[in-house]
Every structure is written in structure tokens, then in C-alpha cells.
Amino acid sequence: MISNLGSSSPIPIWADVCRKQRIRIAIIDTGIDEGDITIEEAMDERIKECCGFVNGPDAEPDPSDYDDHVGHGTHVARLMLKMAPSAELYIAKISNESSIQTTDLHCVARAIKWAHKEKCVHIISMSFGLKIPSNAETDKVIRSAKSAGITMFAAAANSGGNQPRAYPASRGSPVICVHASDGLGNDGGISPDPLPDECNFSTLGISIASKWKGDDVLKSGTSFATPIAAALAADVLEFARHRCDLDESELKSLREHDGIYKILKLMARKRQNHDYLTPLHLWNGENDDEAIVKKLYKIVDR
């Protein structure tokens, strides 16, 4: 996507500095399995830091406790490594189980704060959801992260028409909600009903090939659509980092929630009342790199 991106003009010094700063993504999930070959190959170079938050609300985060016992976080991390090949990842483990409970939300809040305050990430991916309207502690750190320019993605839910969007991706949240489609953009049958007054982003989340403990598996769920949507946004930011002549404030504007929201809209097309995301909608053969650059300039009011 970003090969052969030559520039006809000299590169400003500030642009060279910005180009060295890769997109940083935090994955808040069940940790990772270092025995997985994809994960093992990415340690240190791509996966920059891991930390566990399952040791109680008053205990210090544990940088040695990130082993994934159930596979969920490993599948998410594998997807992110594949779909956002230039991004740096920060792994926050919040559970030893495949689903989280309301009592685990203190772990979520601490993990978001770590990703925001200590790791200064640009994007946070959260492949989980709870059947609650809100949570004061978590809402506070989410608002703080958004105010700092961090964009957050979370899974919609997997109960189809039986349940609304889950928290923290619920209605009115500053978190971008992600629904699941098949590879052709068709509704995967597990997402909640689309909301008429909001964007209902969807992307591939059905029958995704992965591995667990050496075995081939197929994974489905809005949990797996979430890192793909986050990765698509990161890829466009990576394109902009190399191809666009943006100053620091413009790059920051593009990375923030409203900027990424507009980037996703560029890749979205209405399908079955969802806003189906695929890079083919942006890199569609009609838009050359220069046309895409102009679209990104428009987002930052250039």
C-alpha cells in the first residue's frame, strides 16, 4: 500500500521526525501466547511491551503476567500484526477467561490508563463488551483518553437482534463500535441491529483463519472484526505518515477520533444498513495515491 511513495519536494525536518514515529496500538484483551510462531517472531520488534492487570485493583500492574490461557487475545494480536504490518503493539492483559465480567472493569480502566498515560498509544482496540449501559470509572478514563487524542475501538456484541450494542461500544459512546461481516461485506448474522442515527461500521469478522497451540481454527465474532477495523485505520495513518506533507498538528488531528472516524468513512459503503469497511473502497483503481492524499488533506482542512 505504501511502496514506491516518492516525493517530488524536499522532506521537512519535522516530517522526518514524524515518520520515525510508528503508529502505536494497545490491545486490551487476554494477553498473548509467546509460543505462537507469529507472536514469537514479533516480540520486541513489533510487540513493544506487555503488562498484566488481573492482580487486583490495588496491586501494581505486572509486566510478567501476560500469558494467554484461552487464546482470545492471541487471535486478536495475530490479526493486528497481519493487518497493520507497520504498527507497534502494546499488550494489556485484563482477564484469564474468554469473557470479562462487570467486576473486571477495574482492570479495563487501569489498562486504558496505562496505554494512555504511560505508553502514549494512538489507538486502543478492545475486543469485548458487557451488557451494562455504562461504568463511571471506565467512562472517566475513556473520556480522558479521547481528550488526549486516542481513538478507541470496541466490539459491538455477538447476540444478533437479541441484545443492543455492548459496553463500551454502546450508543453515544466515544468508542468506535465495530460489527462483523463476511468477506463480501454481508451481515454476519451476529451483530446487533444497526442504529439509524449513528455510523454502524462493519468489517470482516466471520470465519477468520487463526491458530491456537499449533492447531488451525476458524474464529467468528465482532471481537475479531474490531482489530481489523483498527488496523485499517492504522494503515491509512501509515500511508499519511509517509505520503502526506503534514505538520505535527495536522498529523495529530488525523490520528484523533474525529480524524479516524472520517478516514473510516472514506473506506465505508452502505450495505445492509451497515457501513462496510474495506480498503478496496479507497484503493479502488480510480483513486491514485495523489487523489487519496487530497482526501486526507481535506480531513485536516488543508
N, C-alpha and C positions, 0 to 999 in steps of 0.2 A: 504493500500500500504506500510506503514512503520511500521506495527505492528511486534512484535517479532524480532526486529532488534538488537539482542545481539551482543556483540563484544568479541572476544577472547583475546584482549590485553587491558591493562590499557588505559584510555582516557586521553590524554594530557590536561593540564590546559587550553591552548588556545582553544582547541576543545570544552571544556565545556562552555567557554565564547561564542564561535560562535554559539553553539547550542541554547543558550538562545535568540539569535537574530533572531526572526522570519522574514520571507520574507515580505517585505513591498511593497504594491501595491497602486498606486494612480489611481483613476478612474476620468477622466475628462469628465464631462457629464452634465446632467440637474439637478443634486442633488439627494436627496433621500427623500422618504416619511416615516417619523418616525412612521406613523400609520400602515404601513405594518408589519405584525407579524414577518416575517423573519428579517426585518431591525431592528425592536424594540428589538428583542432578541439579536441582535449582537452589539447594541450600547455599547460603552465603551470597552467591552471585545475584540471585533473584529474590529469594526469601531472606529478607534482611534481619528480621527479628521475630521471635515468638515469645508469648507470655501467657501464663495461666491465671484465671480469675475465679477459680472454683473453690478456693480455700477459705471462704467465709468473708462477710462484709467488712470485718475489722482487721483481717490479715493482709500482709503485704502481698502484692502480685508475685507470682512465682515464675521466673523465666525458664525454669527447668521443667515445668509441668505443662507440656503442650501435646503430649501423645494422644492420638485419636483412637478411642476404643470402639467406635461404631462406624466409622467410615464417612460420615456425612461431610465433615469439614475437609477431609482429604479429597472427596469428589469435587467439592466447590473449588478448592485450591488448584486441583488439576485443570479444571475448566478455565480458571483465571489465567494460569500460566500459559495455556494454549491460546486463548482468545486475546490476551493482552500481552504479547510476547516481549514488550519493552518495559513493562511496568515493574516496579519494586513492590514486594508484598510484605505486609506485617500481619502476623497471625495472632489473634486473641482467642484463647480457649475459654468458653463460658459454660460448658456442660460436658459431662461424661455420658450423657444419654442422647438419643437421636432426636428428642424434642425437649423444649425447655418449659418450665412452669413459671407461674407468676412469682414464686419465691426465688427464682433465678434472676429476676430483673436487676437486682443489685449488681450482679456480675456483668450484665449488659451495660449498665450505667458506668461502671468502673472501666470497662473495656473501651467504650466510646471516649471517655475522658482521657484514657491512655493514648488512644490513636490520635486524638485532637491535641492535647497539651504536650505530650512527650514525643510523639512520632511525627507530628505535623503532616499528616496524610492529606491527600486531596480528595479521596473517595473512600467511603466506608460501605462495605457490602454485608448485608445481614440476611441470611437465608433461613429465617424463622418468623413465626408470628404467633400471637396469643389472642384468645377470644376475650379480650377486655377492651374497653373504649380508650383507656389511657392509663398512664402511670406517672405520678408527679415527679419522682426522682429522675426517671428516664427522660421524660419530656424536657426537663430542665437542661440536661446535658446535650440532648438533641438540638434544642434551640441554640445553645451556646456554640455547638459545633457548626451549625448552619451560619450563625452570625460571623464565624471565623472564616467562612468561605468553603467549608467542607460540604460535599454533596453526598447524601446517603441514599442507598437503595435497599429495599426490603421486599420479601416475598409477599404476594397478595394473599394466598391461602389455597388449600387443596380440596375444599369441600364443595366445589361447584356452586350450584344455586342454593345450597342448604345453609350457607353462612356468608356474612359480608366479608369485606376485607379485614384481614387480621392486623393487630397492632404489632409493630409501629407504622405499618403502611396504610393505616386506616384513613377514612375520609378526613380531609382537611389537614393531614399531617404534612410537615415539611420534608418527609421522606418520600422518595420516588417509589411508587408501587409498581411491581412487575408481575404480569400474568404470564401464563405458559401457553405456547402454541406448538404445533408440529412444525416440521421443517419447511412446509409450504405456507405457513402463516395462518393455518386453520386453528380455530379454538381447540385446545387440547381436551376440553371437557371437564377440567378440574378447577379452573379459575372461578372466582366469584363473579357475579353479574357485573358488567361494566357500568360505571356511573355516568349519567347523562351530562353532568356539568363538570367533569374532570377528564384529563387525559388518562387513557387506560392502556398504558404501554404493555405490549406483549412481545415475546421472542421465544426462540426455541427452548422448550423445557420438557419435551416428550421423547422417550426412548433414546437418551443420550448415552453413548458408549463410554464406559469407565472401567476401572479395575479396583479390586479390593482383595488384599492379601494374595495377589497373583492371579485371581480369577476374573474373567471377563464378566461384567454386569451391565445392565441397562437401567438407567435412572430416569425417573419422571417426576416432575413437580415444579411448582413456582420457585422452590428453593434453588433449582438448577438453572432456571431462566434468569434469576437475579444476577449471578456473576457474569452471565453472558451480556446482559444489558449494561452492567457497569463496565465491562471490558470494551464494549463497542464505543462507549463514551470516551474511555481512556485512549482508544486507538485514534479517534478523531483529535483528541488533545495532543497526542504524539505527532500526528500529521501537522497540526498547527505549530507545534514546538519547532519543527524542522522547516516547514514550508512558508509559514506566515511571518511577515516582518512586524511583529507585535512587541510593544514595550512591556515592561513588567506589570503595569497596572492593567493593560489590556489582556495579558495572559491570565492574570488573576481573575479578571471579570469573566473570561471564557470558562475557567475552571469552576467558578461558583455555581450554586444551584440553578439560578436563572439561566446562566450561560449553557450549562449542560442540558437543562430542560429544552432549550432552543436547538441545541445540537441533536438531541434525540428526535425532536420534531422534524428535522431535516431528513432523518432516516426512517420516518414513520409514514405508513399509509393505512387508511381505514380499511379494515377487513373484519367482518362480523362484529361490528361495533367496538372493536379493539384498535389500538394504534400499533400496528405490527411493525417491529423494528428489524431491519436488515441493512447491512452496508451496501447491498445492491441497489437500494433506493437512492443512495448518494453517489456511489461509484457505479453509475448505470450505463456507461458508454456514451451518454450525452454530455455529462459534466467532465471536462478535463480538470487537471489539478488547479489551473488558474480560476476556473469557474467556482470550484469548491472553496478556494481561498477567498474569493469575493463574498461568498455566502457567509463565511466565518467572520470576515471583516464587518459585515452588516450586523452580526450579532453584537459586536463590541462598538457599534456606532462609528466605525471608521469611515 
